[in-house]
Amino acid sequence: MTFNDYVLPNEALSKGDIDANAFQHKPYLDQQIKDRGYKLVSVGKTFVYPIAGYSKKIKSLDELKDGSQVAVPNDPTNLGRSLLLLQKVGLIKLKDGVGLLPTSLDIVENPKI
């Protein structure tokens, strides 16, 4: 079955249209259960797709100029993954202990972007 929106597989599963799905990480599933009231449970683990940064203009982070704009996903779990990646490469600093779901409110230093 093909879906063209990340919300649809869990909706189909919740309605009983499909028996299982495997496309999301646990924080995304947890957020969907919280937001939509689904009665779904994780029955196994697979793998998580890595997240990375891409640009048509620069070849390395050293070329990133002060004040540059970086686009991040607008869903809570992938936003969190993106912010953690930006922190890992030194572009931002997040509050200590933010866990897997930081938001823009958790950024305490933003020296470059």
A tleap script that builds the chain and sets N, CA, C and O, in Angstrom:
source leaprc.protein.ff14SB
mol = sequence {
  NMET THR PHE ASN ASP TYR VAL LEU PRO ASN
  GLU ALA LEU SER LYS GLY ASP ILE ASP ALA
  ASN ALA PHE GLN HIE LYS PRO TYR LEU ASP
  GLN GLN ILE LYS ASP ARG GLY TYR LYS LEU
  VAL SER VAL GLY LYS THR PHE VAL TYR PRO
  ILE ALA GLY TYR SER LYS LYS ILE LYS SER
  LEU ASP GLU LEU LYS ASP GLY SER GLN VAL
  ALA VAL PRO ASN ASP PRO THR ASN LEU GLY
  ARG SER LEU LEU LEU LEU GLN LYS VAL GLY
  LEU ILE LYS LEU LYS ASP GLY VAL GLY LEU
  LEU PRO THR SER LEU ASP ILE VAL GLU ASN
  PRO LYS CILE
}
set mol.1.N position { 0.849 -1.167 0.000 }
set mol.1.CA position { 0.000 0.000 0.000 }
set mol.1.C position { 0.900 1.237 0.000 }
set mol.1.O position { 1.913 1.263 0.699 }
set mol.2.N position { 0.549 2.232 -0.757 }
set mol.2.CA position { 1.335 3.456 -0.853 }
set mol.2.C position { 0.602 4.600 -0.166 }
set mol.2.O position { -0.605 4.772 -0.337 }
set mol.3.N position { 1.354 5.385 0.618 }
set mol.3.CA position { 0.809 6.572 1.284 }
set mol.3.C position { 1.613 7.781 0.842 }
set mol.3.O position { 2.820 7.676 0.625 }
set mol.4.N position { 0.964 8.924 0.707 }
set mol.4.CA position { 1.670 10.141 0.296 }
set mol.4.C position { 1.739 11.178 1.406 }
set mol.4.O position { 1.987 12.355 1.145 }
set mol.5.N position { 1.519 10.746 2.642 }
set mol.5.CA position { 1.553 11.637 3.799 }
set mol.5.C position { 1.938 10.791 5.007 }
set mol.5.O position { 1.441 9.675 5.161 }
set mol.6.N position { 2.813 11.303 5.862 }
set mol.6.CA position { 3.282 10.527 7.014 }
set mol.6.C position { 2.193 10.220 8.028 }
set mol.6.O position { 2.349 9.282 8.810 }
set mol.7.N position { 1.113 10.959 8.049 }
set mol.7.CA position { 0.035 10.721 9.010 }
set mol.7.C position { -0.818 9.517 8.591 }
set mol.7.O position { -1.356 8.814 9.446 }
set mol.8.N position { -0.939 9.285 7.314 }
set mol.8.CA position { -1.879 8.286 6.797 }
set mol.8.C position { -1.610 6.841 7.224 }
set mol.8.O position { -2.576 6.125 7.486 }
set mol.9.N position { -0.357 6.360 7.312 }
set mol.9.CA position { -0.164 4.969 7.730 }
set mol.9.C position { -0.700 4.677 9.131 }
set mol.9.O position { -1.307 3.628 9.346 }
set mol.10.N position { -0.490 5.574 10.078 }
set mol.10.CA position { -1.012 5.342 11.424 }
set mol.10.C position { -2.530 5.460 11.455 }
set mol.10.O position { -3.197 4.750 12.208 }
set mol.11.N position { -3.073 6.355 10.637 }
set mol.11.CA position { -4.528 6.484 10.546 }
set mol.11.C position { -5.133 5.191 9.998 }
set mol.11.O position { -6.127 4.693 10.527 }
set mol.12.N position { -4.532 4.651 8.937 }
set mol.12.CA position { -5.011 3.394 8.357 }
set mol.12.C position { -4.886 2.244 9.353 }
set mol.12.O position { -5.777 1.399 9.443 }
set mol.13.N position { -3.793 2.211 10.092 }
set mol.13.CA position { -3.595 1.175 11.101 }
set mol.13.C position { -4.634 1.295 12.206 }
set mol.13.O position { -5.199 0.291 12.640 }
set mol.14.N position { -4.884 2.498 12.656 }
set mol.14.CA position { -5.863 2.738 13.711 }
set mol.14.C position { -7.270 2.314 13.284 }
set mol.14.O position { -8.040 1.805 14.099 }
set mol.15.N position { -7.603 2.522 12.016 }
set mol.15.CA position { -8.926 2.156 11.489 }
set mol.15.C position { -9.037 0.667 11.162 }
set mol.15.O position { -10.134 0.174 10.899 }
set mol.16.N position { -7.908 -0.058 11.176 }
set mol.16.CA position { -7.925 -1.473 10.840 }
set mol.16.C position { -7.791 -1.756 9.357 }
set mol.16.O position { -7.979 -2.892 8.922 }
set mol.17.N position { -7.466 -0.728 8.569 }
set mol.17.CA position { -7.297 -0.915 7.124 }
set mol.17.C position { -6.022 -1.689 6.787 }
set mol.17.O position { -5.949 -2.332 5.740 }
set mol.18.N position { -5.022 -1.633 7.663 }
set mol.18.CA position { -3.781 -2.394 7.519 }
set mol.18.C position { -3.482 -3.058 8.853 }
set mol.18.O position { -4.019 -2.653 9.884 }
set mol.19.N position { -2.634 -4.070 8.842 }
set mol.19.CA position { -2.327 -4.825 10.057 }
set mol.19.C position { -1.086 -4.331 10.782 }
set mol.19.O position { -0.950 -4.543 11.988 }
set mol.20.N position { -0.186 -3.681 10.072 }
set mol.20.CA position { 1.054 -3.178 10.676 }
set mol.20.C position { 1.654 -2.142 9.733 }
set mol.20.O position { 1.311 -2.086 8.552 }
set mol.21.N position { 2.550 -1.327 10.268 }
set mol.21.CA position { 3.336 -0.426 9.422 }
set mol.21.C position { 4.739 -0.327 9.992 }
set mol.21.O position { 4.957 -0.630 11.165 }
set mol.22.N position { 5.675 0.088 9.185 }
set mol.22.CA position { 7.069 0.233 9.612 }
set mol.22.C position { 7.678 1.386 8.830 }
set mol.22.O position { 8.251 1.179 7.760 }
set mol.23.N position { 7.557 2.593 9.354 }
set mol.23.CA position { 8.094 3.759 8.644 }
set mol.23.C position { 8.601 4.837 9.588 }
set mol.23.O position { 9.169 5.825 9.124 }
set mol.24.N position { 8.421 4.685 10.887 }
set mol.24.CA position { 8.615 5.785 11.817 }
set mol.24.C position { 9.528 5.391 12.967 }
set mol.24.O position { 9.729 4.209 13.247 }
set mol.25.N position { 10.075 6.405 13.628 }
set mol.25.CA position { 10.821 6.126 14.846 }
set mol.25.C position { 9.879 6.277 16.034 }
set mol.25.O position { 8.790 6.837 15.912 }
set mol.26.N position { 10.314 5.769 17.185 }
set mol.26.CA position { 9.465 5.717 18.385 }
set mol.26.C position { 8.983 7.093 18.822 }
set mol.26.O position { 7.806 7.229 19.157 }
set mol.27.N position { 9.833 8.129 18.838 }
set mol.27.CA position { 9.317 9.444 19.240 }
set mol.27.C position { 8.185 9.942 18.338 }
set mol.27.O position { 7.251 10.581 18.824 }
set mol.28.N position { 8.253 9.661 17.042 }
set mol.28.CA position { 7.166 10.068 16.137 }
set mol.28.C position { 5.888 9.311 16.480 }
set mol.28.O position { 4.818 9.913 16.567 }
set mol.29.N position { 5.988 7.997 16.676 }
set mol.29.CA position { 4.817 7.202 17.049 }
set mol.29.C position { 4.216 7.720 18.350 }
set mol.29.O position { 3.003 7.905 18.444 }
set mol.30.N position { 5.054 7.952 19.346 }
set mol.30.CA position { 4.560 8.459 20.633 }
set mol.30.C position { 3.829 9.785 20.470 }
set mol.30.O position { 2.790 9.998 21.094 }
set mol.31.N position { 4.363 10.679 19.637 }
set mol.31.CA position { 3.726 11.976 19.413 }
set mol.31.C position { 2.384 11.807 18.697 }
set mol.31.O position { 1.413 12.487 19.030 }
set mol.32.N position { 2.326 10.906 17.716 }
set mol.32.CA position { 1.068 10.657 17.007 }
set mol.32.C position { 0.013 10.080 17.949 }
set mol.32.O position { -1.154 10.466 17.879 }
set mol.33.N position { 0.406 9.167 18.821 }
set mol.33.CA position { -0.518 8.593 19.801 }
set mol.33.C position { -1.048 9.700 20.709 }
set mol.33.O position { -2.245 9.756 20.992 }
set mol.34.N position { -0.162 10.572 21.160 }
set mol.34.CA position { -0.560 11.678 22.039 }
set mol.34.C position { -1.482 12.660 21.311 }
set mol.34.O position { -2.528 13.036 21.838 }
set mol.35.N position { -1.098 13.071 20.108 }
set mol.35.CA position { -1.855 14.084 19.371 }
set mol.35.C position { -3.194 13.575 18.846 }
set mol.35.O position { -4.171 14.323 18.823 }
set mol.36.N position { -3.249 12.319 18.428 }
set mol.36.CA position { -4.430 11.818 17.718 }
set mol.36.C position { -5.232 10.779 18.500 }
set mol.36.O position { -6.283 10.324 18.048 }
set mol.37.N position { -4.722 10.408 19.683 }
set mol.37.CA position { -5.461 9.467 20.515 }
set mol.37.C position { -5.487 8.036 19.989 }
set mol.37.O position { -6.368 7.258 20.357 }
set mol.38.N position { -4.534 7.684 19.135 }
set mol.38.CA position { -4.478 6.323 18.608 }
set mol.38.C position { -4.214 5.332 19.733 }
set mol.38.O position { -3.519 5.649 20.698 }
set mol.39.N position { -4.764 4.145 19.607 }
set mol.39.CA position { -4.510 3.047 20.543 }
set mol.39.C position { -3.536 2.076 19.878 }
set mol.39.O position { -3.856 0.905 19.678 }
set mol.40.N position { -2.356 2.567 19.540 }
set mol.40.CA position { -1.339 1.781 18.851 }
set mol.40.C position { -0.179 1.495 19.794 }
set mol.40.O position { 0.078 2.258 20.725 }
set mol.41.N position { 0.515 0.399 19.550 }
set mol.41.CA position { 1.706 0.061 20.329 }
set mol.41.C position { 2.818 -0.371 19.383 }
set mol.41.O position { 2.564 -0.875 18.290 }
set mol.42.N position { 4.032 -0.169 19.815 }
set mol.42.CA position { 5.194 -0.645 19.072 }
set mol.42.C position { 5.369 -2.129 19.375 }
set mol.42.O position { 5.397 -2.526 20.540 }
set mol.43.N position { 5.486 -2.946 18.337 }
set mol.43.CA position { 5.650 -4.387 18.538 }
set mol.43.C position { 7.046 -4.871 18.155 }
set mol.43.O position { 7.357 -6.052 18.307 }
set mol.44.N position { 7.877 -3.976 17.664 }
set mol.44.CA position { 9.228 -4.359 17.285 }
set mol.44.C position { 10.020 -3.155 16.841 }
set mol.44.O position { 9.483 -2.060 16.677 }
set mol.45.N position { 11.297 -3.372 16.651 }
set mol.45.CA position { 12.185 -2.291 16.225 }
set mol.45.C position { 12.808 -2.651 14.890 }
set mol.45.O position { 13.114 -3.813 14.622 }
set mol.46.N position { 12.990 -1.645 14.064 }
set mol.46.CA position { 13.684 -1.840 12.799 }
set mol.46.C position { 14.911 -0.948 12.818 }
set mol.46.O position { 15.763 -1.111 13.691 }
set mol.47.N position { 15.028 -0.032 11.908 }
set mol.47.CA position { 16.163 0.877 11.864 }
set mol.47.C position { 15.641 2.292 11.691 }
set mol.47.O position { 14.505 2.499 11.263 }
set mol.48.N position { 16.470 3.253 12.025 }
set mol.48.CA position { 16.114 4.662 11.863 }
set mol.48.C position { 16.937 5.217 10.716 }
set mol.48.O position { 18.155 5.045 10.670 }
set mol.49.N position { 16.269 5.878 9.800 }
set mol.49.CA position { 16.986 6.520 8.704 }
set mol.49.C position { 17.850 7.641 9.261 }
set mol.49.O position { 17.386 8.419 10.095 }
set mol.50.N position { 19.082 7.737 8.819 }
set mol.50.CA position { 19.927 8.838 9.286 }
set mol.50.C position { 19.389 10.174 8.787 }
set mol.50.O position { 18.688 10.242 7.777 }
set mol.51.N position { 19.724 11.209 9.497 }
set mol.51.CA position { 19.340 12.558 9.092 }
set mol.51.C position { 20.621 13.296 8.732 }
set mol.51.O position { 21.657 13.101 9.368 }
set mol.52.N position { 20.551 14.125 7.731 }
set mol.52.CA position { 21.750 14.825 7.264 }
set mol.52.C position { 21.365 16.210 6.763 }
set mol.52.O position { 20.186 16.514 6.584 }
set mol.53.N position { 22.367 17.035 6.543 }
set mol.53.CA position { 22.154 18.363 5.977 }
set mol.53.C position { 22.629 18.391 4.537 }
set mol.53.O position { 23.615 17.743 4.185 }
set mol.54.N position { 21.927 19.140 3.711 }
set mol.54.CA position { 22.256 19.218 2.286 }
set mol.54.C position { 22.234 20.666 1.824 }
set mol.54.O position { 21.479 21.483 2.350 }
set mol.55.N position { 23.066 20.980 0.839 }
set mol.55.CA position { 23.097 22.324 0.271 }
set mol.55.C position { 23.529 22.269 -1.183 }
set mol.55.O position { 24.356 21.443 -1.570 }
set mol.56.N position { 22.961 23.154 -1.980 }
set mol.56.CA position { 23.417 23.325 -3.361 }
set mol.56.C position { 24.494 24.397 -3.442 }
set mol.56.O position { 25.187 24.502 -4.454 }
set mol.57.N position { 24.644 25.203 -2.374 }
set mol.57.CA position { 25.531 26.365 -2.417 }
set mol.57.C position { 26.873 26.150 -1.738 }
set mol.57.O position { 27.882 26.699 -2.181 }
set mol.58.N position { 26.903 25.366 -0.678 }
set mol.58.CA position { 28.161 25.192 0.056 }
set mol.58.C position { 28.571 23.725 0.054 }
set mol.58.O position { 27.732 22.829 -0.037 }
set mol.59.N position { 29.872 23.497 0.154 }
set mol.59.CA position { 30.416 22.135 0.138 }
set mol.59.C position { 30.846 21.668 1.526 }
set mol.59.O position { 31.006 20.469 1.755 }
set mol.60.N position { 31.035 22.616 2.461 }
set mol.60.CA position { 31.444 22.248 3.813 }
set mol.60.C position { 30.882 23.267 4.797 }
set mol.60.O position { 30.572 24.400 4.428 }
set mol.61.N position { 30.757 22.850 6.049 }
set mol.61.CA position { 30.224 23.753 7.075 }
set mol.61.C position { 31.093 24.984 7.264 }
set mol.61.O position { 30.603 26.029 7.692 }
set mol.62.N position { 32.369 24.874 6.952 }
set mol.62.CA position { 33.269 26.023 7.071 }
set mol.62.C position { 32.855 27.164 6.146 }
set mol.62.O position { 33.176 28.322 6.414 }
set mol.63.N position { 32.156 26.857 5.075 }
set mol.63.CA position { 31.705 27.874 4.124 }
set mol.63.C position { 30.411 28.567 4.561 }
set mol.63.O position { 30.004 29.554 3.949 }
set mol.64.N position { 29.765 28.061 5.609 }
set mol.64.CA position { 28.514 28.650 6.087 }
set mol.64.C position { 28.800 30.008 6.708 }
set mol.64.O position { 29.576 30.106 7.659 }
set mol.65.N position { 28.179 31.055 6.177 }
set mol.65.CA position { 28.424 32.418 6.642 }
set mol.65.C position { 27.552 32.750 7.844 }
set mol.65.O position { 26.483 32.167 8.025 }
set mol.66.N position { 28.013 33.687 8.663 }
set mol.66.CA position { 27.206 34.160 9.786 }
set mol.66.C position { 25.874 34.672 9.270 }
set mol.66.O position { 25.815 35.345 8.240 }
set mol.67.N position { 24.811 34.354 9.983 }
set mol.67.CA position { 23.482 34.799 9.592 }
set mol.67.C position { 22.810 33.927 8.549 }
set mol.67.O position { 21.725 34.258 8.071 }
set mol.68.N position { 23.438 32.823 8.193 }
set mol.68.CA position { 22.840 31.923 7.203 }
set mol.68.C position { 21.532 31.343 7.730 }
set mol.68.O position { 21.329 31.241 8.940 }
set mol.69.N position { 20.660 30.971 6.822 }
set mol.69.CA position { 19.395 30.342 7.193 }
set mol.69.C position { 19.472 28.850 6.905 }
set mol.69.O position { 19.960 28.429 5.856 }
set mol.70.N position { 18.982 28.058 7.852 }
set mol.70.CA position { 18.957 26.610 7.711 }
set mol.70.C position { 17.511 26.157 7.882 }
set mol.70.O position { 16.878 26.478 8.888 }
set mol.71.N position { 16.990 25.427 6.924 }
set mol.71.CA position { 15.624 24.904 7.011 }
set mol.71.C position { 15.622 23.609 7.814 }
set mol.71.O position { 16.516 22.776 7.667 }
set mol.72.N position { 14.617 23.449 8.657 }
set mol.72.CA position { 14.453 22.233 9.451 }
set mol.72.C position { 13.011 21.744 9.299 }
set mol.72.O position { 12.129 22.534 8.962 }
set mol.73.N position { 12.761 20.459 9.542 }
set mol.73.CA position { 11.399 19.930 9.433 }
set mol.73.C position { 10.456 20.600 10.436 }
set mol.73.O position { 10.895 21.107 11.469 }
set mol.74.N position { 9.164 20.598 10.124 }
set mol.74.CA position { 8.208 21.241 11.023 }
set mol.74.C position { 7.440 20.261 11.894 }
set mol.74.O position { 6.572 20.683 12.659 }
set mol.75.N position { 7.732 18.953 11.803 }
set mol.75.CA position { 7.087 18.024 12.728 }
set mol.75.C position { 7.991 17.858 13.949 }
set mol.75.O position { 9.214 17.890 13.818 }
set mol.76.N position { 7.404 17.682 15.132 }
set mol.76.CA position { 8.188 17.719 16.381 }
set mol.76.C position { 9.360 16.754 16.446 }
set mol.76.O position { 10.435 17.138 16.906 }
set mol.77.N position { 9.191 15.518 16.002 }
set mol.77.CA position { 10.279 14.556 16.165 }
set mol.77.C position { 11.427 14.805 15.205 }
set mol.77.O position { 12.589 14.731 15.605 }
set mol.78.N position { 11.129 15.099 13.947 }
set mol.78.CA position { 12.215 15.359 13.005 }
set mol.78.C position { 12.829 16.732 13.221 }
set mol.78.O position { 14.002 16.934 12.905 }
set mol.79.N position { 12.067 17.678 13.750 }
set mol.79.CA position { 12.650 18.957 14.170 }
set mol.79.C position { 13.679 18.689 15.253 }
set mol.79.O position { 14.792 19.212 15.200 }
set mol.80.N position { 13.313 17.877 16.231 }
set mol.80.CA position { 14.242 17.545 17.306 }
set mol.80.C position { 15.502 16.884 16.792 }
set mol.80.O position { 16.604 17.230 17.219 }
set mol.81.N position { 15.354 15.936 15.881 }
set mol.81.CA position { 16.522 15.267 15.297 }
set mol.81.C position { 17.408 16.272 14.572 }
set mol.81.O position { 18.634 16.201 14.658 }
set mol.82.N position { 16.785 17.212 13.855 }
set mol.82.CA position { 17.551 18.225 13.115 }
set mol.82.C position { 18.302 19.152 14.055 }
set mol.82.O position { 19.464 19.476 13.813 }
set mol.83.N position { 17.644 19.581 15.126 }
set mol.83.CA position { 18.316 20.465 16.085 }
set mol.83.C position { 19.471 19.744 16.769 }
set mol.83.O position { 20.519 20.343 17.011 }
set mol.84.N position { 19.287 18.467 17.080 }
set mol.84.CA position { 20.388 17.700 17.672 }
set mol.84.C position { 21.554 17.577 16.698 }
set mol.84.O position { 22.712 17.625 17.112 }
set mol.85.N position { 21.262 17.421 15.412 }
set mol.85.CA position { 22.323 17.382 14.401 }
set mol.85.C position { 23.045 18.722 14.323 }
set mol.85.O position { 24.274 18.760 14.273 }
set mol.86.N position { 22.290 19.829 14.313 }
set mol.86.CA position { 22.914 21.160 14.263 }
set mol.86.C position { 23.798 21.396 15.482 }
set mol.86.O position { 24.847 22.031 15.382 }
set mol.87.N position { 23.369 20.884 16.633 }
set mol.87.CA position { 24.201 21.006 17.834 }
set mol.87.C position { 25.461 20.142 17.696 }
set mol.87.O position { 26.556 20.574 18.058 }
set mol.88.N position { 25.304 18.945 17.182 }
set mol.88.CA position { 26.445 18.025 17.046 }
set mol.88.C position { 27.549 18.623 16.184 }
set mol.88.O position { 28.731 18.408 16.454 }
set mol.89.N position { 27.174 19.376 15.145 }
set mol.89.CA position { 28.179 19.967 14.260 }
set mol.89.C position { 28.582 21.374 14.700 }
set mol.89.O position { 29.336 22.051 14.000 }
set mol.90.N position { 28.080 21.819 15.863 }
set mol.90.CA position { 28.525 23.080 16.439 }
set mol.90.C position { 27.841 24.336 15.937 }
set mol.90.O position { 28.336 25.437 16.179 }
set mol.91.N position { 26.713 24.205 15.243 }
set mol.91.CA position { 26.028 25.399 14.738 }
set mol.91.C position { 25.112 26.039 15.771 }
set mol.91.O position { 24.865 27.243 15.716 }
set mol.92.N position { 24.603 25.245 16.714 }
set mol.92.CA position { 23.776 25.772 17.804 }
set mol.92.C position { 24.155 25.044 19.083 }
set mol.92.O position { 24.858 24.034 19.052 }
set mol.93.N position { 23.680 25.569 20.212 }
set mol.93.CA position { 23.801 24.873 21.495 }
set mol.93.C position { 22.409 24.820 22.096 }
set mol.93.O position { 21.691 25.820 22.129 }
set mol.94.N position { 22.036 23.627 22.575 }
set mol.94.CA position { 20.733 23.421 23.187 }
set mol.94.C position { 20.860 23.364 24.700 }
set mol.94.O position { 21.935 23.079 25.229 }
set mol.95.N position { 19.755 23.637 25.400 }
set mol.95.CA position { 19.716 23.496 26.854 }
set mol.95.C position { 20.123 22.072 27.221 }
set mol.95.O position { 19.824 21.127 26.491 }
set mol.96.N position { 20.797 21.926 28.340 }
set mol.96.CA position { 21.152 20.598 28.827 }
set mol.96.C position { 19.887 19.809 29.143 }
set mol.96.O position { 18.913 20.363 29.652 }
set mol.97.N position { 19.907 18.523 28.841 }
set mol.97.CA position { 18.816 17.635 29.214 }
set mol.97.C position { 17.553 17.735 28.384 }
set mol.97.O position { 16.490 17.324 28.850 }
set mol.98.N position { 17.627 18.270 27.162 }
set mol.98.CA position { 16.405 18.427 26.356 }
set mol.98.C position { 15.876 17.102 25.807 }
set mol.98.O position { 14.720 17.035 25.388 }
set mol.99.N position { 16.677 16.071 25.802 }
set mol.99.CA position { 16.213 14.782 25.303 }
set mol.99.C position { 16.147 14.742 23.789 }
set mol.99.O position { 16.904 15.429 23.103 }
set mol.100.N position { 15.223 13.922 23.269 }
set mol.100.CA position { 15.122 13.696 21.831 }
set mol.100.C position { 14.205 14.675 21.112 }
set mol.100.O position { 14.148 14.667 19.883 }
set mol.101.N position { 13.483 15.520 21.851 }
set mol.101.CA position { 12.497 16.397 21.222 }
set mol.101.C position { 12.726 17.873 21.520 }
set mol.101.O position { 11.799 18.553 21.960 }
set mol.102.N position { 13.929 18.389 21.295 }
set mol.102.CA position { 14.118 19.824 21.522 }
set mol.102.C position { 13.317 20.639 20.509 }
set mol.102.O position { 12.996 20.166 19.419 }
set mol.103.N position { 13.004 21.870 20.893 }
set mol.103.CA position { 12.339 22.810 19.991 }
set mol.103.C position { 13.222 24.040 19.862 }
set mol.103.O position { 14.279 24.119 20.489 }
set mol.104.N position { 12.797 24.989 19.057 }
set mol.104.CA position { 13.572 26.225 18.905 }
set mol.104.C position { 13.684 26.972 20.230 }
set mol.104.O position { 14.617 27.754 20.415 }
set mol.105.N position { 12.760 26.747 21.146 }
set mol.105.CA position { 12.820 27.391 22.464 }
set mol.105.C position { 13.960 26.848 23.315 }
set mol.105.O position { 14.342 27.469 24.307 }
set mol.106.N position { 14.504 25.700 22.939 }
set mol.106.CA position { 15.606 25.083 23.681 }
set mol.106.C position { 16.979 25.521 23.188 }
set mol.106.O position { 17.991 25.089 23.740 }
set mol.107.N position { 17.039 26.364 22.167 }
set mol.107.CA position { 18.323 26.853 21.659 }
set mol.107.C position { 18.832 27.939 22.599 }
set mol.107.O position { 18.164 28.950 22.810 }
set mol.108.N position { 20.021 27.723 23.164 }
set mol.108.CA position { 20.593 28.714 24.084 }
set mol.108.C position { 21.722 29.502 23.442 }
set mol.108.O position { 22.046 30.599 23.896 }
set mol.109.N position { 22.323 28.961 22.399 }
set mol.109.CA position { 23.348 29.687 21.640 }
set mol.109.C position { 23.125 29.419 20.163 }
set mol.109.O position { 22.822 28.301 19.746 }
set mol.110.N position { 23.285 30.479 19.387 }
set mol.110.CA position { 23.083 30.385 17.945 }
set mol.110.C position { 24.113 31.284 17.275 }
set mol.110.O position { 23.757 32.304 16.683 }
set mol.111.N position { 25.391 30.913 17.364 }
set mol.111.CA position { 26.441 31.824 16.918 }
set mol.111.C position { 26.538 32.020 15.407 }
set mol.111.O position { 27.088 33.026 14.960 }
set mol.112.N position { 26.030 31.108 14.629 }
set mol.112.CA position { 26.289 31.159 13.196 }
set mol.112.C position { 25.020 31.350 12.363 }
set mol.112.O position { 25.030 32.082 11.374 }
set mol.113.N position { 23.947 30.702 12.756 }
set mol.113.CA position { 22.744 30.719 11.908 }
set mol.113.C position { 21.605 31.483 12.552 }
set mol.113.O position { 20.526 31.590 11.969 }
savepdb mol mol.pdb
quit
